[in-house]
Amino acid sequence: MLKALGSGMLGACALTLIHETARRYIDDAPRMDVVGMRAIAKTFRAVDAEPPVPLHETALVGEMVSNSLYYGLVGLGDAEDGVRNGAALGLAAGLAAVYLPEPLGLGRQPAKNSVETNLLTVAFYLLGGIAAGAAYQALSSEEEQTL
């Protein structure tokens, strides 16, 4: 379980690093941080509470925790299938990030070119999943070698 959680955290770190770097240098970069801030604000307002300040950092922490747990699901499969399973998790997360915010009342990502942004969103989550899967596969094979 520790390998899975560690792998999930590595995938989440990779995803967050990619997102945060891209938002600084790419005009139409995915802005899941904005969607996360909306989700936090909406949740707090639903219970008549003020959203936490600073909201951006709170959203990043929430994304790190939730993405770590999600990508940690890579540990449910066989270690030799880690990269494949991580890619499947990443693809599913990317598609959900593109298609679910609007139906959930969180609006769309702020971008001029939504096609490019949507493709980047899926690609970033896919890379995070692959990183988690590769980490799980490497940690598992390393453990087998030491036995």
SERO-4910 file (N, C-alpha, C, O; in steps of 0.05 Angstrom, whole numbers):
BEGIN
 pado doro    nc1    nc2    nc3   cac1   cac2   cac3    cc1    cc2    cc3    oc1    oc2    oc3
  Met    A     17    -24      0      0      0      0     17     25      0     11     45    -13
  Leu    A     40     24     14     57     47     15     69     53    -12     72     76    -19
  Lys    A     76     32    -27     86     36    -55     65     50    -72     71     68    -87
  Ala    A     40     41    -69     19     53    -85     15     82    -78     12     99    -96
  Leu    A     14     89    -52     10    116    -44     34    134    -52     30    157    -61
  Gly    A     58    123    -49     82    138    -58     82    143    -88     89    164    -97
  Ser    A     74    122   -103     72    125   -132     51    146   -139     54    162   -158
  Gly    A     28    145   -125      7    164   -130     16    192   -125     10    211   -139
  Met    A     32    196   -103     42    222    -96     61    232   -118     61    255   -125
  Leu    A     78    214   -128     96    221   -149     81    230   -174     88    250   -187
  Gly    A     60    215   -181     43    223   -204     30    250   -200     29    266   -218
  Ala    A     20    255   -176      7    280   -169     27    303   -170     21    325   -179
  Cys    A     52    298   -161     72    319   -162     80    325   -191     83    349   -198
  Ala    A     82    304   -207     88    309   -236     66    325   -249     71    344   -263
  Leu    A     41    318   -243     18    333   -255     18    362   -246     15    380   -262
  Thr    A     22    366   -220     21    394   -210     44    410   -221     41    433   -227
  Leu    A     68    398   -223     91    412   -234     85    420   -263     91    443   -271
  Ile    A     74    402   -278     68    408   -306     47    430   -308     50    449   -323
  His    A     25    427   -292      4    448   -293     15    475   -285     10    495   -299
  Glu    A     30    476   -263     39    502   -253     60    515   -272     60    539   -275
  Thr    A     76    499   -284     96    509   -304     81    519   -329     87    541   -339
  Ala    A     63    503   -338     48    510   -363     32    536   -359     31    552   -377
  Arg    A     19    539   -336      2    563   -333     18    588   -333      8    610   -338
  Arg    A     44    586   -327     61    610   -328     72    616   -356     79    639   -361
  Tyr    A     74    596   -373     87    600   -399     69    595   -424     77    602   -446
  Ile    A     46    583   -421     29    577   -443      3    592   -440    -11    589   -420
  Asp    A     -4    608   -461    -28    625   -459    -54    608   -454    -70    616   -437
  Asp    A    -57    587   -468    -82    571   -466    -77    545   -449    -89    525   -454
  Ala    A    -60    548   -429    -54    525   -412    -79    517   -396    -96    534   -390
  Pro    A    -81    491   -390   -103    482   -372   -102    497   -346    -80    501   -334
  Arg    A   -125    504   -335   -126    518   -310   -144    503   -290   -165    512   -281
  Met    A   -136    478   -284   -151    462   -265   -150    475   -237   -167    469   -220
  Asp    A   -130    492   -232   -129    506   -207   -153    525   -204   -163    528   -182
  Val    A   -161    537   -226   -185    554   -225   -210    538   -219   -227    546   -204
  Val    A   -212    515   -233   -235    497   -228   -235    488   -199   -256    487   -186
  Gly    A   -211    481   -188   -208    473   -160   -217    495   -141   -230    490   -121
  Met    A   -209    520   -147   -216    543   -130   -247    547   -130   -259    552   -109
  Arg    A   -259    543   -154   -288    546   -155   -301    524   -139   -321    529   -125
  Ala    A   -291    500   -140   -302    477   -125   -301    482    -95   -320    477    -80
  Ile    A   -278    492    -86   -275    498    -57   -293    520    -49   -307    518    -28
  Ala    A   -294    541    -64   -311    564    -57   -341    556    -57   -356    563    -39
  Lys    A   -349    540    -77   -377    531    -78   -384    513    -54   -405    515    -43
  Thr    A   -365    495    -47   -370    478    -24   -373    493      2   -391    488     18
  Phe    A   -355    512      6   -356    529     31   -382    546     32   -394    548     53
  Arg    A   -389    557      9   -413    574      8   -438    557     12   -458    567     22
  Ala    A   -437    532      4   -461    514      8   -467    509     37   -489    503     44
  Val    A   -446    512     54   -450    509     83   -448    535     98   -442    536    122
  Asp    A   -453    557     83   -453    584     94   -427    591    109   -427    602    130
  Ala    A   -404    584     96   -378    590    107   -362    605     86   -367    603     62
  Glu    A   -343    621     96   -326    636     77   -304    617     67   -292    602     83
  Pro    A   -298    618     41   -276    602     31   -250    610     43   -246    633     51
  Pro    A   -231    591     46   -205    597     58   -189    615     41   -191    616     17
  Val    A   -172    630     55   -153    648     41   -125    639     49   -120    635     73
  Pro    A   -107    635     31   -108    639      3   -120    615    -11   -114    592     -6
  Leu    A   -139    621    -29   -154    601    -42   -138    584    -62   -141    560    -64
  His    A   -119    597    -76   -103    583    -96    -86    561    -83    -85    538    -92
  Glu    A    -73    568    -61    -56    548    -47    -73    526    -35    -65    502    -35
  Thr    A    -97    532    -25   -115    512    -15   -123    493    -37   -124    468    -33
  Ala    A   -129    503    -61   -136    487    -84   -113    468    -91   -117    445    -98
  Leu    A    -88    479    -91    -65    462    -98    -61    439    -78    -55    417    -86
  Val    A    -65    445    -52    -63    424    -32    -85    403    -37    -79    379    -36
  Gly    A   -109    412    -42   -131    394    -47   -126    376    -72   -131    352    -71
  Glu    A   -115    389    -92   -108    374   -117    -86    353   -111    -88    331   -121
  Met    A    -66    361    -96    -45    342    -90    -55    318    -74    -48    295    -81
  Val    A    -72    323    -55    -82    301    -38   -101    283    -55    -97    259    -56
  Ser    A   -120    295    -69   -139    279    -84   -125    264   -107   -131    241   -113
  Asn    A   -107    278   -122    -93    265   -144    -74    243   -134    -70    223   -147
  Ser    A    -62    247   -111    -44    226    -99    -61    201    -93    -52    179   -100
  Leu    A    -84    205    -81   -101    182    -75   -111    168   -100   -111    144   -102
  Tyr    A   -119    185   -119   -129    174   -145   -107    158   -160   -111    135   -167
  Tyr    A    -84    171   -164    -63    157   -178    -52    133   -162    -40    115   -174
  Gly    A    -56    133   -136    -48    111   -120    -64     85   -126    -55     63   -119
  Leu    A    -86     88   -140   -101     65   -149    -85     47   -168    -93     24   -173
  Val    A    -63     58   -178    -46     42   -195    -36     17   -181    -30     -3   -193
  Gly    A    -36     18   -154    -27     -5   -139    -47    -27   -137    -41    -49   -126
  Leu    A    -71    -24   -147    -91    -45   -147    -85    -66   -168    -95    -89   -167
  Gly    A    -69    -59   -188    -63    -78   -210    -36    -91   -205    -22    -86   -186
  Asp    A    -29   -109   -224     -3   -122   -223     19   -101   -228     15    -83   -244
  Ala    A     41   -104   -215     64    -86   -218     74    -84   -246     81    -62   -256
  Glu    A     75   -107   -260     85   -106   -288     67    -91   -307     75    -83   -329
  Asp    A     42    -86   -298     23    -70   -315     21    -41   -305      3    -27   -312
  Gly    A     40    -33   -288     39     -6   -276     36     17   -295     19     34   -292
  Val    A     53     17   -316     52     39   -335     25     39   -350     13     60   -354
  Arg    A     16     16   -359     -9     14   -373    -32     23   -355    -49     38   -364
  Asn    A    -33     13   -330    -54     21   -312    -53     50   -305    -74     64   -303
  Gly    A    -29     61   -302    -26     89   -296    -35    106   -320    -48    127   -316
  Ala    A    -29     97   -344    -39    111   -368    -69    111   -370    -81    131   -377
  Ala    A    -81     89   -363   -110     87   -363   -123    106   -342   -142    119   -348
  Leu    A   -111    106   -319   -120    124   -298   -117    153   -306   -135    170   -303
  Gly    A    -94    160   -318    -89    187   -327   -108    196   -349   -118    218   -349
  Leu    A   -113    178   -368   -132    184   -390   -160    189   -379   -173    208   -387
  Ala    A   -168    172   -361   -195    175   -349   -197    201   -334   -217    216   -336
  Ala    A   -176    208   -319   -176    233   -303   -176    257   -322   -190    277   -317
  Gly    A   -161    256   -344   -160    278   -363   -186    283   -376   -195    305   -379
  Leu    A   -199    261   -384   -226    264   -397   -246    275   -377   -263    291   -384
  Ala    A   -245    265   -352   -263    275   -332   -258    305   -327   -277    321   -323
  Ala    A   -232    313   -327   -226    341   -322   -236    359   -345   -242    383   -340
  Val    A   -238    348   -368   -248    364   -391   -278    365   -391   -290    386   -396
  Tyr    A   -291    342   -386   -320    341   -390   -337    344   -365   -361    349   -368
  Leu    A   -327    341   -341   -344    342   -317   -347    370   -304   -368    374   -292
  Pro    A   -328    388   -305   -332    413   -290   -359    428   -297   -372    437   -278
  Glu    A   -366    431   -322   -391    445   -329   -415    431   -317   -431    445   -305
  Pro    A   -419    405   -321   -443    392   -310   -443    394   -279   -465    392   -267
  Leu    A   -420    396   -267   -419    398   -238   -422    427   -228   -421    432   -204
  Gly    A   -427    445   -246   -432    473   -239   -406    489   -233   -407    509   -219
  Leu    A   -384    480   -244   -358    493   -239   -348    509   -262   -326    520   -262
  Gly    A   -364    511   -283   -357    526   -307   -335    513   -323   -327    490   -318
  Arg    A   -326    527   -344   -305    517   -361   -279    529   -353   -278    549   -338
  Gln    A   -257    517   -362   -231    528   -358   -229    554   -373   -238    556   -395
  Pro    A   -216    574   -361   -212    600   -375   -191    596   -397   -167    593   -391
  Ala    A   -199    597   -422   -180    594   -444   -193    604   -470   -217    603   -473
  Lys    A   -176    615   -487   -185    625   -513   -189    601   -533   -209    601   -548
  Asn    A   -171    583   -532   -172    560   -551   -178    535   -535   -160    522   -525
  Ser    A   -204    529   -533   -212    506   -516   -203    479   -526   -198    461   -510
  Val    A   -200    476   -553   -191    450   -564   -162    445   -554   -156    423   -544
  Glu    A   -145    464   -557   -117    461   -549   -116    457   -519   -101    439   -509
  Thr    A   -131    472   -504   -131    469   -474   -141    442   -466   -130    429   -448
  Asn    A   -162    432   -479   -173    405   -473   -152    383   -479   -149    365   -463
  Leu    A   -139    386   -502   -118    366   -508    -95    367   -488    -85    346   -480
  Leu    A    -87    390   -480    -66    393   -460    -75    381   -433    -59    369   -419
  Thr    A   -100    386   -426   -110    376   -401   -108    345   -400    -98    334   -381
  Val    A   -118    332   -421   -116    303   -423    -87    294   -423    -80    275   -409
  Ala    A    -70    307   -438    -42    300   -439    -28    302   -412    -13    285   -404
  Phe    A    -34    324   -397    -21    328   -371    -30    306   -351    -13    295   -337
  Tyr    A    -56    300   -350    -65    279   -332    -54    252   -341    -47    235   -324
  Leu    A    -52    247   -367    -40    223   -377    -11    220   -368     -3    198   -359
  Leu    A      4    242   -370     32    241   -361     34    236   -331     52    221   -322
  Gly    A     16    247   -315     16    242   -286     10    213   -281     23    201   -263
  Gly    A     -8    201   -295    -14    173   -292      9    155   -300     15    135   -287
  Ile    A     22    162   -322     45    146   -331     67    148   -310     80    128   -304
  Ala    A     72    172   -299     92    175   -278     86    158   -254    103    144   -243
  Ala    A     61    158   -246     52    141   -223     56    111   -229     66     97   -212
  Gly    A     48    103   -253     51     75   -260     80     66   -263     87     44   -254
  Ala    A     96     83   -274    125     77   -276    138     75   -249    155     58   -244
  Ala    A    130     93   -231    141     92   -204    133     67   -190    149     54   -176
  Tyr    A    107     59   -193     98     35   -180    112     10   -191    120     -8   -176
  Gln    A    115     10   -217    129    -12   -230    158    -14   -220    168    -36   -214
  Ala    A    172      9   -219    200      9   -210    202      1   -181    220    -14   -174
  Leu    A    185     12   -164    187      5   -136    181    -25   -131    193    -37   -114
  Ser    A    163    -35   -146    156    -64   -143    178    -82   -153    184   -102   -141
  Ser    A    191    -75   -176    212    -91   -186    237    -89   -169    252   -108   -166
  Glu    A    241    -66   -157    264    -62   -139    260    -79   -114    280    -91   -104
  Glu    A    236    -81   -104    230    -97    -80    235   -127    -87    246   -141    -70
  Glu    A    226   -135   -111    229   -163   -118    259   -170   -121    267   -192   -114
  Gln    A    275   -151   -130    304   -156   -133    318   -159   -106    337   -174   -104
  Thr    A    308   -145    -86    320   -147    -60    312   -172    -44    324   -179    -24
  Leu    A    291   -185    -53    282   -209    -40    299   -232    -48    294   -254    -38
***
